[in-house]
Amino acid sequence: MVRPLSLRPLPPVVLMLLLLLLPPLPLPLAAGDPLPTESRLMNSCLQARRKCQADPTCNAAYHHLDSCTSSISTPLPSEEPSFPADCLEAAQQLRNSSLIGCMCHRRMKNQVACLDIYWTVHRARSLDSDLCLKFAMLCTLNDKCDRLRKAYGEACSGPHCQRHICLRQLLTFFEKAAEPHAQGLLLCPCAPNDRGCGERRRNTIAPSCALPPVAPNCLELRRLCFSDPLCRSRLVDFQTHCHPMNILGTCATEQSRCLRAYLGLIGTAMTPNFVSSVNTSVALSCTCRGSGNLQEECEQLKGFFSHNPCLTEAIAAKMRFHSQLFSQDWPHPTFAVMAHQNENPAVRPQPWVPSLFSCTLPLILLRSLW
């Protein structure tokens, strides 16, 4: 006798995945209800599209973005975006339209047309949220930034890259690129759940080539730094300007000097980087294992990067500022702000001058620098 087939309910995880793959939909209709009409939907994509057509700016941006979607691919986090700047600009122009957040119903009339609009705008919404991608495009649009970035990109790519050449090109980029571009690339804010954005930020300095393949002891890393006069001076500058005065993150000097000193280390033996793609914690690529009697000194050197409230707050403040540049409430266009910063001598990269020691530096750090 054939046993009747019993259907088991899908596991909750599978149900959640299925729901995530579907576009946002209102509650389904009862079995006897007629097919829904546009007028019964809140912010139907068909209605939103008609409103957009009545606005010449919105209509032109939508048509341009629609033509972009066929050529836009979703890159791996470590890859460069494969879409032009004008597509990103079109996505920017749609951010205040009713198309953002529009919906389609599974049983509505003209469902295919509605979903076509939805997925065109969905791509715009994803482009509009990745600020690291936007700062990369701003660098691409600037001849000097683009040239310097390509130079270190070529030097730091490939399975057989030479680390010393990669570091030299990174040092050149952060010395010569305009400060708003350099800080925008490295200190771009990401949404907490946007791993692609976070990975792009972490890969800014090409860590697979720029950082040592096996983490050395931090004191050995410092010894290598001391053998290079430039690296030694940059480390002194960083420990002076990023010295925290209290647990609230107050710096010994201005936050801008701390960030400038932090970026000055990139390309030296003491190159720091973001720890992961999900937060903004930074650290040296080193360990304190095997430090023996110098364990405390090693932990303090390592902690000056990974547990430094002054540096943490300086990075957070700059990321908040960068987020404001693309905020709907920001009164000035981002491109104009970046251009103004490039023309303003007050915010250009300043020639590096070794700083005098702050009298509040920990004695253990002062002792290690002489």
Secondary structure in CASP SS format (residue, H / E / C, confidence):
PFRMAT SS
TARGET T0000
AUTHOR 0000-0000-0000
METHOD secondary structure of the structure
MODEL  1
M C 1.00
V C 1.00
R C 1.00
P C 1.00
L C 1.00
S C 1.00
L C 1.00
R C 1.00
P C 1.00
L C 1.00
P C 1.00
P H 1.00
V H 1.00
V H 1.00
L H 1.00
M H 1.00
L H 1.00
L H 1.00
L H 1.00
L H 1.00
L H 1.00
L C 1.00
P C 1.00
P C 1.00
L C 1.00
P C 1.00
L C 1.00
P C 1.00
L C 1.00
A C 1.00
A C 1.00
G C 1.00
D C 1.00
P C 1.00
L C 1.00
P C 1.00
T C 1.00
E H 1.00
S H 1.00
R H 1.00
L C 1.00
M C 1.00
N C 1.00
S E 1.00
C H 1.00
L H 1.00
Q H 1.00
A H 1.00
R H 1.00
R H 1.00
K H 1.00
C H 1.00
Q H 1.00
A C 1.00
D C 1.00
P H 1.00
T H 1.00
C H 1.00
N H 1.00
A H 1.00
A H 1.00
Y H 1.00
H H 1.00
H H 1.00
L H 1.00
D H 1.00
S H 1.00
C H 1.00
T H 1.00
S C 1.00
S C 1.00
I C 1.00
S C 1.00
T C 1.00
P C 1.00
L C 1.00
P C 1.00
S C 1.00
E C 1.00
E C 1.00
P C 1.00
S C 1.00
F C 1.00
P C 1.00
A H 1.00
D H 1.00
C H 1.00
L H 1.00
E H 1.00
A H 1.00
A H 1.00
Q H 1.00
Q H 1.00
L C 1.00
R C 1.00
N C 1.00
S C 1.00
S C 1.00
L C 1.00
I C 1.00
G C 1.00
C C 1.00
M E 1.00
C C 1.00
H C 1.00
R C 1.00
R C 1.00
M C 1.00
K C 1.00
N C 1.00
Q H 1.00
V H 1.00
A H 1.00
C H 1.00
L H 1.00
D H 1.00
I H 1.00
Y H 1.00
W H 1.00
T H 1.00
V H 1.00
H H 1.00
R H 1.00
A H 1.00
R H 1.00
S H 1.00
L H 1.00
D H 1.00
S H 1.00
D C 1.00
L H 1.00
C H 1.00
L H 1.00
K H 1.00
F H 1.00
A H 1.00
M H 1.00
L H 1.00
C H 1.00
T H 1.00
L C 1.00
N C 1.00
D H 1.00
K H 1.00
C H 1.00
D H 1.00
R H 1.00
L H 1.00
R H 1.00
K H 1.00
A H 1.00
Y H 1.00
G H 1.00
E H 1.00
A H 1.00
C C 1.00
S C 1.00
G C 1.00
P C 1.00
H C 1.00
C C 1.00
Q C 1.00
R H 1.00
H H 1.00
I H 1.00
C H 1.00
L H 1.00
R H 1.00
Q H 1.00
L H 1.00
L H 1.00
T H 1.00
F H 1.00
F H 1.00
E H 1.00
K H 1.00
A C 1.00
A C 1.00
E H 1.00
P H 1.00
H H 1.00
A H 1.00
Q H 1.00
G H 1.00
L H 1.00
L H 1.00
L C 1.00
C C 1.00
P C 1.00
C C 1.00
A C 1.00
P C 1.00
N C 1.00
D C 1.00
R H 1.00
G H 1.00
C H 1.00
G H 1.00
E H 1.00
R H 1.00
R H 1.00
R H 1.00
N H 1.00
T H 1.00
I H 1.00
A C 1.00
P H 1.00
S H 1.00
C H 1.00
A H 1.00
L C 1.00
P C 1.00
P C 1.00
V C 1.00
A C 1.00
P C 1.00
N E 1.00
C H 1.00
L H 1.00
E H 1.00
L H 1.00
R H 1.00
R H 1.00
L H 1.00
C H 1.00
F H 1.00
S C 1.00
D C 1.00
P H 1.00
L H 1.00
C H 1.00
R H 1.00
S H 1.00
R H 1.00
L H 1.00
V H 1.00
D H 1.00
F H 1.00
Q H 1.00
T H 1.00
H H 1.00
C C 1.00
H C 1.00
P E 1.00
M C 1.00
N C 1.00
I C 1.00
L C 1.00
G C 1.00
T C 1.00
C E 1.00
A C 1.00
T C 1.00
E C 1.00
Q H 1.00
S H 1.00
R H 1.00
C H 1.00
L H 1.00
R H 1.00
A H 1.00
Y H 1.00
L H 1.00
G H 1.00
L C 1.00
I C 1.00
G C 1.00
T C 1.00
A C 1.00
M C 1.00
T C 1.00
P E 1.00
N E 1.00
F E 1.00
V C 1.00
S C 1.00
S C 1.00
V C 1.00
N C 1.00
T C 1.00
S C 1.00
V E 1.00
A E 1.00
L E 1.00
S C 1.00
C C 1.00
T E 1.00
C C 1.00
R C 1.00
G C 1.00
S C 1.00
G H 1.00
N H 1.00
L H 1.00
Q H 1.00
E H 1.00
E H 1.00
C H 1.00
E H 1.00
Q H 1.00
L H 1.00
K H 1.00
G H 1.00
F H 1.00
F H 1.00
S H 1.00
H C 1.00
N C 1.00
P H 1.00
C H 1.00
L H 1.00
T H 1.00
E H 1.00
A H 1.00
I H 1.00
A H 1.00
A H 1.00
K H 1.00
M H 1.00
R H 1.00
F H 1.00
H H 1.00
S H 1.00
Q H 1.00
L H 1.00
F C 1.00
S C 1.00
Q C 1.00
D C 1.00
W C 1.00
P C 1.00
H C 1.00
P C 1.00
T H 1.00
F H 1.00
A H 1.00
V H 1.00
M H 1.00
A H 1.00
H H 1.00
Q H 1.00
N H 1.00
E H 1.00
N C 1.00
P H 1.00
A H 1.00
V H 1.00
R C 1.00
P C 1.00
Q C 1.00
P C 1.00
W C 1.00
V C 1.00
P C 1.00
S C 1.00
L C 1.00
F C 1.00
S C 1.00
C C 1.00
T C 1.00
L C 1.00
P C 1.00
L H 1.00
I H 1.00
L H 1.00
L H 1.00
R H 1.00
S H 1.00
L H 1.00
W C 1.00
END
